Amino acid sequence: MIHVGCCGFPVSRRRYFELFKVVEVQQTFYQVPKRETLVKWREEAPKDFEYIIKAWQGITHPLTSPTWRRYKGELWGSKENYGLLKYTNEVLKAWEITVSALDALKGDKVVIQLPPKLEWNNQTKDDIKKTLTEFSKYNVVLIVEPRHESWLNSEVETFFKKLKIVHCVDPFKNIEFKTSNLVYYRLHGINGYKYSYKYTDSDLRKLLERVYKAIEGCKIDAYVMFNNKYMFDDALRFIKLIRKLE
């Protein structure tokens, strides 16, 4: 089955619920909303609507990242211990906060978007392995999106497969490792991360061919999540294309 949605709500939640069955929540990356807010979102949505959340930036991004400008509040522990999948008490607590948010939304999938500068190398990989292994102990589907080319190697593929981590990619940029029982694509525009890009009809046909190829002969689901300026229109057009061909 192919699930299509947006990274964030590009329109009112009520309107979005009428047209889509899944969303990737972006607010949880910048600052996790209060639990009562998330519970309200869950109650507003249809019973068959799926919430996927983006992991809090305390897990992935150091405090030098400009993404922290939107954060309000106090941080605990050492500021140097945040982000980059470091195996620290700060990152593990950030994970607990993320899982709690997911629980409030009654979801089971977390997208861990890594910063472009986080490499897989001899200095970083031990911490990364320890941290993701700890995360895998929870009853949560881990969807990891590396953005540095150093992650495209057999060692990462073997590690992801061992923990059943979903290797998330932009299908117009990279080929995913088949390491889990689902495919998860995030679309950020073509030729770099060009969020102002609007996908052409030809692009969407190529995308659907890619999705069909990925799930052909396999009993797996594919998630196609648009993350660009025109994501609302592009996602709807993609759904119409799927229905037309089916």
C-alpha positions as CSV (number, residue, x, y, z in Angstrom):
1,M,0.0,0.0,0.0
2,I,1.2,3.5,-0.8
3,H,0.6,6.2,1.9
4,V,0.9,9.8,0.7
5,G,1.2,12.9,3.0
6,C,3.0,16.1,3.9
7,C,5.7,17.0,6.3
8,G,3.6,19.3,8.4
9,F,0.1,20.7,8.0
10,P,0.1,23.0,5.0
11,V,-3.6,23.8,5.5
12,S,-5.9,23.6,8.6
13,R,-5.9,20.2,10.3
14,R,-9.7,19.8,9.6
15,R,-9.1,20.3,5.9
16,Y,-6.0,18.1,5.9
17,F,-7.9,15.2,7.5
18,E,-10.5,15.3,4.7
19,L,-7.8,14.7,2.1
20,F,-5.0,12.7,3.7
21,K,-4.6,9.7,6.0
22,V,-1.1,10.5,7.3
23,V,1.1,13.4,8.3
24,E,4.6,13.8,9.5
25,V,4.6,16.2,12.5
26,Q,7.3,18.8,12.3
27,Q,6.6,20.8,15.5
28,T,8.1,18.0,17.5
29,F,11.5,18.6,15.9
30,Y,11.8,22.3,17.1
31,Q,10.0,22.0,20.4
32,V,7.8,19.2,21.6
33,P,4.2,20.5,22.2
34,K,2.6,19.9,25.6
35,R,1.0,16.5,26.0
36,E,-2.5,17.9,26.2
37,T,-2.0,19.7,22.9
38,L,-0.9,16.4,21.2
39,V,-3.8,14.5,22.8
40,K,-6.2,17.1,21.4
41,W,-4.7,16.7,17.9
42,R,-5.2,12.9,18.2
43,E,-8.9,13.4,19.3
44,E,-9.5,15.8,16.4
45,A,-8.3,13.3,13.8
46,P,-10.3,10.4,12.3
47,K,-9.6,7.0,14.0
48,D,-7.7,5.7,10.9
49,F,-5.5,8.8,10.6
50,E,-1.8,8.2,11.2
51,Y,0.5,10.6,13.0
52,I,4.3,10.1,12.4
53,I,6.6,12.4,14.3
54,K,10.0,14.0,13.6
55,A,12.4,13.4,16.5
56,W,13.2,16.3,18.7
57,Q,16.4,18.2,17.6
58,G,18.0,17.5,21.0
59,I,18.7,14.0,19.6
60,T,20.2,15.0,16.2
61,H,21.3,18.7,16.1
62,P,24.0,20.3,18.3
63,L,23.1,23.7,19.8
64,T,25.2,25.4,17.2
65,S,22.6,24.6,14.6
66,P,20.4,27.5,13.5
67,T,17.3,25.3,14.1
68,W,17.7,26.0,17.8
69,R,16.7,29.6,17.3
70,R,13.0,28.5,17.6
71,Y,13.5,26.8,20.9
72,K,12.2,28.4,24.0
73,G,12.9,27.1,27.5
74,E,15.6,25.7,29.7
75,L,17.9,22.7,28.8
76,W,19.2,20.3,31.4
77,G,22.7,18.8,31.6
78,S,25.6,19.9,29.4
79,K,24.9,21.8,26.2
80,E,27.8,20.0,24.5
81,N,26.1,16.7,24.9
82,Y,23.1,17.4,22.7
83,G,22.6,16.2,19.1
84,L,24.6,14.1,16.6
85,L,23.2,10.9,18.1
86,K,25.8,11.1,20.9
87,Y,25.4,8.4,23.5
88,T,24.7,10.8,26.4
89,N,22.2,11.2,29.1
90,E,21.0,14.4,27.4
91,V,20.3,12.6,24.1
92,L,18.6,9.6,25.8
93,K,16.3,11.9,27.7
94,A,15.5,13.8,24.5
95,W,14.5,10.4,23.1
96,E,12.2,9.8,26.1
97,I,10.5,13.1,25.4
98,T,10.1,12.2,21.7
99,V,8.6,8.8,22.5
100,S,6.2,10.4,25.0
101,A,5.0,12.7,22.3
102,L,4.5,9.8,19.9
103,D,2.5,8.0,22.6
104,A,0.2,11.0,23.0
105,L,-0.5,10.8,19.3
106,K,-0.9,7.0,19.4
107,G,1.7,6.6,16.6
108,D,4.5,4.1,16.2
109,K,6.9,5.7,13.8
110,V,9.7,8.3,14.4
111,V,11.7,10.0,11.7
112,I,15.2,10.8,12.8
113,Q,16.5,13.4,10.3
114,L,20.3,13.8,10.6
115,P,22.2,17.0,9.9
116,P,24.2,17.1,6.7
117,K,27.5,17.4,8.5
118,L,27.0,14.2,10.6
119,E,29.4,11.7,9.0
120,W,29.7,8.0,9.6
121,N,33.3,7.5,10.5
122,N,35.6,6.0,13.1
123,Q,35.1,8.9,15.5
124,T,31.3,8.9,15.3
125,K,30.0,5.4,14.5
126,D,30.5,3.9,18.0
127,D,28.2,6.5,19.6
128,I,25.7,6.3,16.8
129,K,25.5,2.5,17.1
130,K,25.0,2.6,20.8
131,T,22.4,5.3,20.6
132,L,20.3,3.7,17.9
133,T,20.6,0.3,19.6
134,E,19.2,1.9,22.7
135,F,16.3,3.5,20.7
136,S,15.5,0.2,19.0
137,K,14.6,-1.3,22.4
138,Y,11.4,0.7,22.3
139,N,8.3,-0.5,20.5
140,V,8.8,2.2,17.8
141,V,9.6,2.0,14.1
142,L,12.9,3.9,13.6
143,I,13.1,5.8,10.3
144,V,16.6,7.3,9.9
145,E,17.4,9.9,7.2
146,P,21.2,10.4,6.9
147,R,22.2,13.3,4.7
148,H,26.0,12.7,4.4
149,E,27.3,10.5,1.7
150,S,29.5,8.6,4.2
151,W,26.4,6.7,5.3
152,L,26.0,5.0,2.0
153,N,28.1,1.9,2.8
154,S,27.7,-1.8,3.5
155,E,28.5,-1.3,7.2
156,V,25.5,1.0,7.7
157,E,23.3,-1.3,5.6
158,T,24.2,-4.3,7.8
159,F,23.7,-2.3,11.0
160,F,20.3,-1.0,9.9
161,K,19.2,-4.4,8.8
162,K,20.2,-5.9,12.2
163,L,18.0,-3.4,14.0
164,K,15.3,-3.2,11.3
165,I,15.8,0.5,10.9
166,V,14.1,2.1,7.9
167,H,16.6,3.8,5.6
168,C,14.9,7.0,4.6
169,V,16.0,8.8,1.5
170,D,14.8,11.4,-1.0
171,P,14.2,9.2,-4.0
172,F,15.4,11.8,-6.4
173,K,18.8,11.8,-4.6
174,N,19.7,8.4,-3.3
175,I,18.7,4.7,-3.4
176,E,17.5,3.3,-0.1
177,F,18.8,0.2,1.6
178,K,16.2,-2.5,1.9
179,T,16.6,-2.9,5.7
180,S,13.0,-3.0,6.9
181,N,9.5,-4.0,6.0
182,L,8.5,-0.6,4.7
183,V,9.8,2.2,2.4
184,Y,9.9,5.8,3.5
185,Y,10.6,8.6,1.1
186,R,10.9,12.3,2.0
187,L,10.8,14.7,-1.0
188,H,12.7,18.0,-0.7
189,G,12.9,19.3,-4.3
190,I,15.2,18.3,-7.1
191,N,18.9,19.2,-7.5
192,G,19.7,19.8,-3.9
193,Y,17.3,20.7,-1.1
194,K,15.2,23.2,-3.0
195,Y,12.1,23.5,-1.0
196,S,10.6,26.0,-3.5
197,Y,10.5,23.4,-6.2
198,K,7.2,22.3,-7.7
199,Y,7.2,18.8,-9.0
200,T,6.2,18.3,-12.6
201,D,3.8,15.7,-13.9
202,S,6.9,13.9,-15.4
203,D,8.6,14.0,-11.9
204,L,5.5,12.4,-10.3
205,R,5.3,9.7,-12.9
206,K,9.0,8.9,-12.3
207,L,8.4,8.9,-8.6
208,L,5.5,6.4,-8.8
209,E,7.6,4.1,-11.0
210,R,10.3,4.2,-8.3
211,V,7.7,3.4,-5.6
212,Y,6.3,0.5,-7.6
213,K,9.8,-0.9,-8.2
214,A,10.6,-0.6,-4.5
215,I,7.5,-2.6,-3.3
216,E,7.2,-4.9,-6.3
217,G,6.8,-8.5,-5.2
218,C,7.0,-7.5,-1.5
219,K,4.2,-7.2,1.1
220,I,5.5,-3.9,2.3
221,D,4.0,-0.4,2.6
222,A,5.5,2.7,1.1
223,Y,5.3,6.2,2.6
224,V,5.8,9.2,0.3
225,M,6.0,12.4,2.3
226,F,6.3,15.7,0.5
227,N,8.4,18.4,2.2
228,N,8.4,21.4,-0.2
229,K,6.6,24.7,-0.6
230,Y,4.0,23.1,-2.9
231,M,3.7,19.9,-0.9
232,F,-0.1,20.2,-0.5
233,D,-0.8,20.4,-4.2
234,D,2.0,18.0,-5.2
235,A,0.8,15.4,-2.7
236,L,-2.8,15.6,-4.0
237,R,-1.6,15.4,-7.6
238,F,0.4,12.3,-6.7
239,I,-2.6,10.7,-5.1
240,K,-4.7,11.4,-8.2
241,L,-2.0,9.8,-10.4
242,I,-2.0,6.6,-8.2
243,R,-5.8,6.4,-8.5
244,K,-5.7,6.9,-12.2
245,L,-3.2,4.2,-12.8
246,E,-4.9,1.8,-10.4
